[in-house]
Amino acid sequence: MSARDRKLPRHRAWPLTTTDITECLGPYMSRVTDLRFLTGHDSGSIALGAAWVAPNARNYGRGIHPDTVGFRIDVHPVDASERATTRAVLRAHALPQLHEWITEAITADETWRLTGHQRYWRLTEGRLIHHDEA
């Protein structure tokens, strides 16, 4: 679907497609509970984000719905003029790292799985850097 159909300004574009992510993750795509193509505020240099949504209780003791437990992937829009370059870098480096991160998370111990985790891939001056948050 075109960026205009998804209400993305003309000067912005998503660097990846659902097909790119599905091809990279293969059978692990079934573990992704939410794949979002963001349209909101400028994410700065962030091009791709991933999160592990843990089955921990939030909101003063209330649990979260079991269907939300799993991986969330966010594709951030980039300048349309940089889309092709960004896509090539993400496909070559970030998507294999995402696959590895999900593989490790699936086999992680219970302590890791009971805590939410996030990873962001930033593209700054042609360099791809990832950053983890827990």
DSSP file (Angstrom, degrees, kcal/mol; ACC not computed):
  #  RESIDUE AA STRUCTURE BP1 BP2  ACC     N-H-->O    O-->H-N    N-H-->O    O-->H-N    TCO  KAPPA ALPHA  PHI   PSI    X-CA   Y-CA   Z-CA
    1    1 A M              0   0    0      0, 0.0     5,-0.0     0, 0.0     0, 0.0   0.000 360.0 360.0 360.0 140.5    0.0    0.0    0.0
    2    2 A S     >  -     0   0    0      1,-0.1     4,-1.0    11,-0.0     5,-0.1  -0.251 360.0-115.0 -71.8 160.2    1.3    3.4   -0.8
    3    3 A A  T  4>S+     0   0    0      1,-0.2     5,-2.7     2,-0.2     3,-0.4   0.863 116.0  56.6 -61.6 -36.5    2.4    5.9    1.8
    4    4 A R  T >45S+     0   0    0      1,-0.2     3,-1.7     3,-0.2    -1,-0.2   0.903 102.8  53.9 -64.9 -39.8   -0.4    8.3    0.8
    5    5 A D  T 345S+     0   0    0      1,-0.3    -1,-0.2     2,-0.1    -2,-0.2   0.776 110.8  47.6 -64.2 -25.0   -3.0    5.6    1.4
    6    6 A R  T 3<5S-     0   0    0     -4,-1.0    -1,-0.3    -3,-0.4    -2,-0.2   0.192 121.0-108.6-101.6  15.9   -1.6    5.1    4.9
    7    7 A K  T < 5 +     0   0    0     -3,-1.7    -3,-0.2     1,-0.2    -2,-0.1   0.854  66.9 148.3  63.5  39.5   -1.5    8.9    5.6
    8    8 A L      < -     0   0    0     -5,-2.7    -1,-0.2    -6,-0.1    -2,-0.1  -0.892  53.5-106.9-101.9 132.8    2.2    9.3    5.4
    9    9 A P    >   -     0   0    0      0, 0.0     3,-2.0     0, 0.0    -1,-0.1  -0.172  29.8-111.2 -57.8 154.3    3.4   12.7    4.1
   10   10 A R  T 3  S+     0   0    0      1,-0.3    -7,-0.1    -6,-0.0    -6,-0.1   0.803 116.4  55.1 -58.3 -32.5    4.9   12.7    0.6
   11   11 A H  T 3  S+     0   0    0     68,-0.1    69,-2.6    69,-0.1    70,-0.3   0.412 102.1  70.7 -85.3   4.5    8.4   13.4    1.9
   12   12 A R  E <   +A   79   0A   0     -3,-2.0     2,-0.3    67,-0.3    67,-0.2  -0.893  56.5 171.0-120.3 150.9    8.4   10.4    4.3
   13   13 A A  E     -A   78   0A   0     65,-2.5    65,-3.2    -2,-0.3    69,-0.1  -0.988  35.9-110.0-153.3 153.3    8.5    6.6    3.4
   14   14 A W        -     0   0    0     -2,-0.3    73,-0.1    63,-0.2   -11,-0.1  -0.746  20.9-149.2 -85.8 133.4    8.8    3.4    5.3
   15   15 A P  S    S+     0   0    0      0, 0.0     2,-0.3     0, 0.0    -1,-0.1   0.668  76.8  41.7 -78.2 -15.1   12.2    1.7    4.6
   16   16 A L        -     0   0    0     60,-0.1     2,-0.3    74,-0.1    -2,-0.0  -0.870  68.5-144.6-128.8 161.3   10.9   -1.8    5.0
   17   17 A T     >  -     0   0    0     -2,-0.3     4,-1.8     1,-0.1     5,-0.2  -0.754  34.1-106.6-116.4 167.7    7.8   -3.8    3.9
   18   18 A T  H  > S+     0   0    0     -2,-0.3     4,-2.7     1,-0.2     5,-0.2   0.884 122.3  56.2 -58.5 -38.5    5.9   -6.5    5.6
   19   19 A T  H  > S+     0   0    0      1,-0.2     4,-2.8     2,-0.2     5,-0.2   0.902 102.9  54.0 -62.0 -42.6    7.5   -8.9    3.1
   20   20 A D  H  > S+     0   0    0      1,-0.2     4,-1.7     2,-0.2    -1,-0.2   0.932 113.5  42.0 -56.5 -46.6   11.0   -7.9    4.1
   21   21 A I  H  X S+     0   0    0     -4,-1.8     4,-2.6     2,-0.2     5,-0.3   0.908 114.2  50.6 -70.3 -42.6   10.3   -8.7    7.7
   22   22 A T  H  X S+     0   0    0     -4,-2.7     4,-2.2     1,-0.2     7,-0.2   0.908 110.1  50.3 -62.9 -42.6    8.4  -11.9    7.0
   23   23 A E  H  < S+     0   0    0     -4,-2.8    -1,-0.2    -5,-0.2    -2,-0.2   0.891 113.6  46.5 -62.2 -39.0   11.2  -13.2    4.8
   24   24 A C  H  < S+     0   0    0     -4,-1.7    -2,-0.2    -5,-0.2    -1,-0.2   0.928 118.7  38.1 -70.2 -45.2   13.8  -12.4    7.4
   25   25 A L  H >< S+     0   0    0     -4,-2.6     3,-2.2     1,-0.2    -2,-0.2   0.745  80.8 175.5 -83.5 -23.6   12.0  -13.9   10.4
   26   26 A G  G >< S+     0   0    0     -4,-2.2     3,-1.7     1,-0.3     4,-0.2  -0.315  73.5   2.0  55.5-127.2   10.5  -16.9    8.6
   27   27 A P  G >  S+     0   0    0      0, 0.0     3,-1.3     0, 0.0    -1,-0.3   0.718 125.1  70.4 -66.7 -19.3    8.7  -19.2   11.1
   28   28 A Y  G X  S+     0   0    0     -3,-2.2     3,-2.0     1,-0.3     4,-0.3   0.639  75.7  83.3 -71.8 -11.8    9.4  -16.7   14.0
   29   29 A M  G X  S+     0   0    0     -3,-1.7     3,-1.4     1,-0.3    -1,-0.3   0.793  78.7  67.5 -60.6 -25.7    7.0  -14.3   12.4
   30   30 A S  G <  S+     0   0    0     -3,-1.3    -1,-0.3     1,-0.3    -2,-0.2   0.702  93.9  58.5 -67.1 -17.5    4.3  -16.2   14.2
   31   31 A R  G <  S+     0   0    0     -3,-2.0    40,-2.0    -4,-0.1     2,-0.7   0.555  83.0  97.5 -86.2  -9.5    5.8  -14.9   17.5
   32   32 A V  E <   +b   71   0B   0     -3,-1.4    40,-0.2    -4,-0.3     3,-0.2  -0.723  47.5 178.7 -83.7 117.3    5.2  -11.3   16.4
   33   33 A T  E     +     0   0B   0     38,-2.1     2,-0.3    -2,-0.7    39,-0.2   0.649  69.7  26.4 -92.5 -17.2    2.0  -10.1   17.9
   34   34 A D  E     -b   72   0B   0     37,-1.4    39,-2.7    34,-0.1     2,-0.5  -0.907  55.7-177.9-152.6 118.5    2.1   -6.5   16.5
   35   35 A L  E     -b   73   0B   0     -2,-0.3     2,-0.4    37,-0.2    39,-0.2  -0.970  20.9-174.7-116.5 114.5    3.8   -5.2   13.4
   36   36 A R  E     -b   74   0B   0     37,-3.1    39,-3.0    -2,-0.5     2,-0.7  -0.900  26.2-156.7-119.2 139.5    3.3   -1.4   13.1
   37   37 A F  E     -b   75   0B   0     -2,-0.4    39,-0.2    37,-0.2    37,-0.1  -0.926  34.2-137.7-108.2 102.6    4.2    1.1   10.4
   38   38 A L        +     0   0    0     37,-1.9    36,-0.0    -2,-0.7    -2,-0.0  -0.270  31.6 172.8 -71.4 145.5    4.4    4.3   12.4
   39   39 A T        +     0   0    0     37,-0.1    -1,-0.1   -31,-0.1     3,-0.1   0.412  51.2  87.9-125.6  -5.6    2.9    7.5   11.0
   40   40 A G  S    S-     0   0    0      1,-0.1     3,-0.1   -32,-0.1    -2,-0.0   0.513  81.9  -9.4 -79.0-140.8    3.2    9.9   14.0
   41   41 A H  S    S-     0   0    0      1,-0.2     2,-0.2     2,-0.1    -1,-0.1  -0.022  84.4 -81.7 -57.9 157.8    5.9   12.2   15.2
   42   42 A D        -     0   0    0      1,-0.1    -1,-0.2    -3,-0.1     3,-0.1  -0.431  33.8-155.4 -62.3 129.2    9.4   12.2   13.8
   43   43 A S    >   -     0   0    0     34,-0.3     3,-1.6     1,-0.3     2,-0.3   0.289  26.3-139.7 -90.4   8.7   11.5    9.4   15.3
   44   44 A G  T 3  S-     0   0    0      1,-0.2    -1,-0.3     3,-0.0     0, 0.0  -0.534  72.8 -13.8  68.9-126.0   14.7   11.2   14.6
   45   45 A S  T 3  S+     0   0    0     -2,-0.3    78,-2.5    -3,-0.1     2,-0.3   0.432 103.4 117.3 -92.2   0.8   17.3    8.7   13.5
   46   46 A I  E <   +C  122   0B   0     -3,-1.6    76,-0.3    76,-0.2    -3,-0.2  -0.543  28.5 166.0 -71.9 128.4   15.4    5.6   14.5
   47   47 A A  E     +     0   0B   0     74,-2.9    29,-1.8     1,-0.4     2,-0.3   0.666  65.5  18.0-110.2 -29.5   14.5    3.4   11.5
   48   48 A L  E     -CD 121  75B   0     73,-1.5    73,-3.2    27,-0.2    -1,-0.4  -0.998  60.7-174.0-148.0 139.5   13.4    0.2   13.2
   49   49 A G  E     -CD 120  74B   0     25,-2.6    25,-2.9    -2,-0.3     2,-0.3  -0.975   0.2-174.2-133.9 149.7   12.3   -0.8   16.7
   50   50 A A  E     -CD 119  73B   0     69,-2.8    69,-3.0    -2,-0.3     2,-0.3  -0.990   5.0-173.9-140.2 148.4   11.5   -4.1   18.3
   51   51 A A  E     -CD 118  72B   0     21,-2.4    21,-2.6    -2,-0.3     2,-0.6  -0.997  23.5-138.8-143.1 146.4   10.1   -4.9   21.7
   52   52 A W  E     -CD 117  71B   0     65,-2.9    65,-1.5    -2,-0.3     2,-0.8  -0.944  21.5-152.2 -99.4 117.8    9.4   -8.0   23.8
   53   53 A V  E     - D   0  70B   0     17,-3.4    17,-1.5    -2,-0.6    63,-0.1  -0.840  18.7-149.8 -93.7 109.4    6.1   -7.5   25.6
   54   54 A A        -     0   0    0     -2,-0.8     2,-0.4    15,-0.2    60,-0.2  -0.366  20.5-117.4 -82.2 157.4    6.3   -9.5   28.7
   55   55 A P        +     0   0    0      0, 0.0     2,-0.2     0, 0.0    -1,-0.1  -0.055  69.1 134.5 -83.1  35.8    3.4  -11.2   30.5
   56   56 A N        -     0   0    0     -2,-0.4     2,-0.2     1,-0.1     8,-0.2  -0.485  62.3-101.1 -86.9 157.9    4.0   -9.0   33.6
   57   57 A A        +     0   0    0      6,-0.2     6,-0.3    -2,-0.2     2,-0.3  -0.551  44.9 174.6 -76.9 138.1    1.3   -7.2   35.5
   58   58 A R  B  >  +F   62   0C   0      4,-2.7     4,-1.0    -2,-0.2    -1,-0.0  -0.798  46.9  47.6-130.5 175.2    0.8   -3.5   34.9
   59   59 A N  T >4 S-     0   0    0     -2,-0.3     3,-0.8     1,-0.2    -1,-0.2   0.952 129.2 -41.7  56.7  60.6   -1.6   -0.9   35.9
   60   60 A Y  T 34 S-     0   0    0      1,-0.2    -1,-0.2    -3,-0.1     3,-0.1   0.910 123.5 -34.8  58.5  49.7   -1.8   -1.4   39.7
   61   61 A G  T 34 S+     0   0    0      1,-0.3     2,-0.3    -4,-0.0    -1,-0.2   0.362 102.2 127.9  93.8  -5.9   -1.9   -5.2   39.7
   62   62 A R  B <<  -F   58   0C   0     -4,-1.0    -4,-2.7    -3,-0.8    -1,-0.3  -0.661  52.1-132.9 -84.6 140.7   -3.9   -5.9   36.6
   63   63 A G        -     0   0    0     -2,-0.3     2,-0.3    -6,-0.3    -6,-0.2  -0.247  18.0-111.0 -81.4 174.7   -2.4   -8.3   34.1
   64   64 A I        -     0   0    0     -8,-0.2    -1,-0.1    -9,-0.1     5,-0.1  -0.755  41.1 -88.4-105.0 158.2   -2.1   -7.8   30.4
   65   65 A H    >   -     0   0    0     -2,-0.3     3,-2.0     1,-0.1     4,-0.4  -0.411  32.9-129.4 -65.7 134.7   -4.1   -9.7   27.8
   66   66 A P  G >  S+     0   0    0      0, 0.0     3,-1.0     0, 0.0    -1,-0.1   0.771 104.4  66.3 -57.9 -27.1   -2.2  -12.9   26.8
   67   67 A D  G 3  S+     0   0    0      1,-0.2    -2,-0.1     3,-0.0    -3,-0.0   0.692  96.5  56.0 -69.8 -16.4   -2.6  -12.1   23.1
   68   68 A T  G <  S+     0   0    0     -3,-2.0     2,-0.4     2,-0.0    -1,-0.2   0.592  81.2 104.5 -90.7 -10.4   -0.3   -9.1   23.5
   69   69 A V    <   +     0   0    0     -3,-1.0     2,-0.3    -4,-0.4   -15,-0.2  -0.573  65.1  51.7 -72.8 126.7    2.6  -11.1   24.9
   70   70 A G  E    S- D   0  53B   0    -17,-1.5   -17,-3.4    -2,-0.4     2,-0.4  -0.984  94.6 -24.8 146.4-155.3    5.3  -11.5   22.3
   71   71 A F  E     -bD  32  52B   0    -40,-2.0   -38,-2.1    -2,-0.3   -37,-1.4  -0.751  43.3-164.2 -99.6 138.7    7.3   -9.4   19.9
   72   72 A R  E     -bD  34  51B   0    -21,-2.6   -21,-2.4    -2,-0.4     2,-0.4  -0.976   6.3-163.7-117.3 134.2    6.3   -6.0   18.6
   73   73 A I  E     -bD  35  50B   0    -39,-2.7   -37,-3.1    -2,-0.4     2,-0.5  -0.976   1.0-165.3-121.3 130.6    8.1   -4.5   15.6
   74   74 A D  E     -bD  36  49B   0    -25,-2.9   -25,-2.6    -2,-0.4     2,-0.6  -0.966   6.1-159.2-118.0 123.2    7.8   -0.9   14.6
   75   75 A V  E     -bD  37  48B   0    -39,-3.0   -37,-1.9    -2,-0.5   -27,-0.2  -0.907  17.4-152.2 -99.7 118.5    8.9    0.4   11.2
   76   76 A H        -     0   0    0    -29,-1.8   -60,-0.1    -2,-0.6     2,-0.1  -0.673  17.8-111.9 -91.9 142.4    9.7    4.1   11.5
   77   77 A P        -     0   0    0      0, 0.0   -34,-0.3     0, 0.0     2,-0.3  -0.411  33.8-168.9 -71.3 150.6    9.3    6.4    8.5
   78   78 A V  E     -A   13   0A   0    -65,-3.2   -65,-2.5    -2,-0.1     5,-0.1  -0.786  40.8 -67.1-127.0 171.2   12.4    8.0    7.0
   79   79 A D  E >   -A   12   0A   0     -2,-0.3     3,-1.8   -67,-0.2     4,-0.5  -0.421  45.5-129.1 -59.6 134.5   13.0   10.8    4.4
   80   80 A A  G >  S+     0   0    0    -69,-2.6     3,-1.0     1,-0.3     4,-0.4   0.832 107.9  59.4 -57.7 -33.4   11.7    9.5    1.1
   81   81 A S  G 3  S+     0   0    0    -70,-0.3    -1,-0.3     1,-0.2     4,-0.2   0.715 109.2  44.3 -69.6 -18.4   15.0   10.4   -0.5
   82   82 A E  G <> S+     0   0    0     -3,-1.8     4,-2.8     1,-0.1     5,-0.3   0.391  84.4 100.8-102.7   1.0   16.8    8.1    1.8
   83   83 A R  H <> S+     0   0    0     -3,-1.0     4,-3.0    -4,-0.5     5,-0.2   0.911  81.3  46.1 -57.2 -50.3   14.4    5.2    1.6
   84   84 A A  H  > S+     0   0    0     -4,-0.4     4,-2.1     2,-0.2    -1,-0.2   0.917 116.3  44.9 -62.8 -45.0   16.4    3.0   -0.8
   85   85 A T  H  > S+     0   0    0     -4,-0.2     4,-2.0     2,-0.2    -1,-0.2   0.930 115.6  47.2 -64.2 -45.6   19.7    3.5    1.0
   86   86 A T  H  X S+     0   0    0     -4,-2.8     4,-2.8     1,-0.2     5,-0.2   0.907 110.5  52.9 -63.2 -42.4   18.1    2.9    4.4
   87   87 A R  H  X S+     0   0    0     -4,-3.0     4,-2.8    -5,-0.3     5,-0.2   0.918 107.9  50.6 -59.6 -45.0   16.3   -0.2    3.1
   88   88 A A  H  X S+     0   0    0     -4,-2.1     4,-2.0    -5,-0.2    -1,-0.2   0.917 113.1  45.5 -61.1 -43.9   19.5   -1.7    1.8
   89   89 A V  H  X>S+     0   0    0     -4,-2.0     4,-2.4     2,-0.2     5,-0.8   0.921 114.1  48.2 -66.9 -43.9   21.3   -1.2    5.2
   90   90 A L  I  <>S+     0   0    0     -4,-2.8     5,-3.2     1,-0.2    -2,-0.2   0.913 113.3  47.5 -64.5 -41.9   18.4   -2.5    7.2
   91   91 A R  I  <5S+     0   0    0     -4,-2.8    -1,-0.2    -5,-0.2    -2,-0.2   0.885 117.1  43.2 -65.9 -37.7   18.0   -5.6    5.1
   92   92 A A  I  <5S+     0   0    0     -4,-2.0    -2,-0.2    -5,-0.2    -1,-0.2   0.835 136.5   3.9 -77.7 -32.7   21.7   -6.3    5.2
   93   93 A H  I  X5S+     0   0    0     -4,-2.4     4,-1.7    -5,-0.2    -3,-0.2   0.780 125.0  48.0-122.9 -51.4   22.4   -5.6    8.9
   94   94 A A  I  ><S+     0   0    0     -5,-0.8     4,-2.7     1,-0.2    -3,-0.2   0.910 109.4  51.6 -69.7 -42.7   19.3   -4.8   11.0
   95   95 A L  H  ><S+     0   0    0     -5,-3.2     4,-2.4     2,-0.2    -1,-0.2   0.912 110.6  47.6 -65.6 -41.4   17.0   -7.6    9.9
   96   96 A P  H  > S+     0   0    0      0, 0.0     4,-2.2     0, 0.0    -1,-0.2   0.892 113.6  49.6 -62.5 -36.1   19.6  -10.3   10.5
   97   97 A Q  H  X S+     0   0    0     -4,-1.7     4,-2.6     2,-0.2    -2,-0.2   0.880 109.7  51.4 -67.3 -37.5   20.3   -8.8   14.0
   98   98 A L  H  X S+     0   0    0     -4,-2.7     4,-2.5     2,-0.2     5,-0.2   0.925 109.4  50.1 -62.7 -44.6   16.5   -8.7   14.6
   99   99 A H  H  X S+     0   0    0     -4,-2.4     4,-2.4     1,-0.2    -2,-0.2   0.926 112.5  46.9 -58.7 -45.8   16.3  -12.4   13.7
  100  100 A E  H  X S+     0   0    0     -4,-2.2     4,-2.6     2,-0.2    -2,-0.2   0.902 111.0  51.9 -63.6 -42.0   19.2  -13.2   16.1
  101  101 A W  H  X S+     0   0    0     -4,-2.6     4,-2.2     1,-0.2    -2,-0.2   0.909 112.2  45.5 -62.4 -43.5   17.6  -11.1   18.9
  102  102 A I  H  X S+     0   0    0     -4,-2.5     4,-2.3     2,-0.2    -1,-0.2   0.905 111.5  52.7 -67.4 -41.1   14.3  -12.9   18.6
  103  103 A T  H  X S+     0   0    0     -4,-2.4     4,-1.2    -5,-0.2    -2,-0.2   0.929 112.4  44.8 -58.9 -46.5   16.0  -16.3   18.4
  104  104 A E  H  < S+     0   0    0     -4,-2.6     4,-0.3     1,-0.2    -1,-0.2   0.877 111.7  53.2 -65.8 -37.6   17.9  -15.5   21.6
  105  105 A A  H >< S+     0   0    0     -4,-2.2     3,-0.9     1,-0.2    -1,-0.2   0.877 103.7  55.9 -66.0 -37.6   14.8  -14.2   23.3
  106  106 A I  H 3< S+     0   0    0     -4,-2.3    -1,-0.2     1,-0.3    -2,-0.2   0.857 115.4  38.0 -63.3 -34.4   12.9  -17.3   22.6
  107  107 A T  T 3< S+     0   0    0     -4,-1.2    -1,-0.3    -5,-0.2    -2,-0.2   0.350  93.3 121.0 -98.1   6.0   15.5  -19.4   24.3
  108  108 A A    <   -     0   0    0     -3,-0.9    -3,-0.1    -4,-0.3    -4,-0.0  -0.213  69.3 -97.1 -68.5 160.1   16.1  -16.9   27.1
  109  109 A D     >  -     0   0    0      1,-0.1     4,-2.0     3,-0.0     3,-0.4  -0.192  38.3 -98.6 -72.7 170.8   15.6  -17.8   30.7
  110  110 A E  H  > S+     0   0    0      1,-0.2     4,-1.7     2,-0.2     5,-0.1   0.836 119.8  60.2 -62.2 -35.6   12.4  -16.9   32.7
  111  111 A T  H  4 S+     0   0    0      1,-0.2    -1,-0.2     2,-0.2     3,-0.2   0.922 108.2  44.4 -59.7 -44.7   13.9  -13.8   34.3
  112  112 A W  H >4 S+     0   0    0     -3,-0.4     3,-1.5     1,-0.2    -2,-0.2   0.930 112.4  51.9 -65.2 -44.8   14.5  -12.3   30.8
  113  113 A R  H 3< S+     0   0    0     -4,-2.0    -1,-0.2     1,-0.3    -2,-0.2   0.726 103.1  58.9 -67.7 -21.8   11.1  -13.3   29.5
  114  114 A L  T 3< S+     0   0    0     -4,-1.7     2,-0.4    -3,-0.2    -1,-0.3   0.394  99.8  69.1 -88.4   4.8    9.3  -11.7   32.5
  115  115 A T  S <  S-     0   0    0     -3,-1.5     2,-0.2    -4,-0.1   -63,-0.0  -0.961  86.5-116.0-123.2 139.7   10.7   -8.3   31.8
  116  116 A G        -     0   0    0     -2,-0.4     2,-0.3    18,-0.2   -63,-0.2  -0.480  35.0-172.0 -70.8 143.7    9.9   -6.0   28.9
  117  117 A H  E     -C   52   0B   0    -65,-1.5   -65,-2.9    -2,-0.2     2,-0.3  -0.974   7.8-166.4-137.2 150.2   12.8   -5.3   26.5
  118  118 A Q  E     -CE  51 133B   0     15,-3.4    15,-2.9    -2,-0.3     2,-0.4  -0.987   4.0-169.9-137.0 147.7   13.3   -3.0   23.6
  119  119 A R  E     -CE  50 132B   0    -69,-3.0   -69,-2.8    -2,-0.3     2,-0.4  -0.999   7.1-167.4-136.7 135.6   15.8   -2.6   20.8
  120  120 A Y  E     -CE  49 131B   0     11,-2.5    11,-2.2    -2,-0.4     2,-0.6  -0.958  11.0-150.6-123.2 140.5   16.2    0.3   18.4
  121  121 A W  E     -CE  48 130B   0    -73,-3.2   -74,-2.9    -2,-0.4   -73,-1.5  -0.956  17.6-168.9-109.6 123.5   18.2    0.5   15.2
  122  122 A R  E     -CE  46 129B   0      7,-3.4     7,-2.7    -2,-0.6     2,-0.6  -0.897  12.3-153.8-112.7 140.3   19.3    4.1   14.4
  123  123 A L  E     + E   0 128B   0    -78,-2.5     2,-0.5    -2,-0.4     5,-0.2  -0.939  23.2 168.5-115.5 109.7   20.9    5.1   11.1
  124  124 A T  E >   - E   0 127B   0      3,-2.5     3,-2.2    -2,-0.6    -2,-0.1  -0.980  68.5 -19.7-127.2 121.5   23.1    8.1   11.6
  125  125 A E  T 3  S-     0   0    0     -2,-0.5    -1,-0.1     1,-0.3     3,-0.1   0.860 127.8 -51.0  50.9  41.7   25.4    9.4    8.9
  126  126 A G  T 3  S+     0   0    0      1,-0.2     2,-0.4    -3,-0.0    -1,-0.3   0.408 114.8 115.6  81.5  -2.6   25.3    6.0    7.1
  127  127 A R  E <   -E  124   0B   0     -3,-2.2    -3,-2.5     2,-0.0     2,-0.5  -0.862  56.3-145.1-103.9 133.6   26.1    4.0   10.3
  128  128 A L  E     +E  123   0B   0     -2,-0.4     2,-0.4    -5,-0.2    -5,-0.2  -0.853  23.0 175.8 -97.7 125.5   23.7    1.6   11.8
  129  129 A I  E     -E  122   0B   0     -7,-2.7    -7,-3.4    -2,-0.5     2,-0.3  -0.989  14.9-152.8-129.6 136.4   23.7    1.4   15.5
  130  130 A H  E     -E  121   0B   0     -2,-0.4     2,-0.4    -9,-0.2    -9,-0.2  -0.852   7.6-166.5-110.7 152.9   21.4   -0.6   17.8
  131  131 A H  E     -E  120   0B   0    -11,-2.2   -11,-2.5    -2,-0.3     2,-0.3  -1.000   7.7-148.5-138.0 131.6   20.5    0.3   21.4
  132  132 A D  E     -E  119   0B   0     -2,-0.4     2,-0.4   -13,-0.2   -13,-0.2  -0.803  12.4-176.6-103.7 144.2   18.8   -2.0   24.0
  133  133 A E  E      E  118   0B   0    -15,-2.9   -15,-3.4    -2,-0.3    -2,-0.0  -0.992 360.0 360.0-133.5 143.3   16.5   -0.9   26.8
  134  134 A A              0   0    0     -2,-0.4   -18,-0.2   -17,-0.2    -1,-0.1   0.351 360.0 360.0-120.7 360.0   15.0   -3.0   29.5
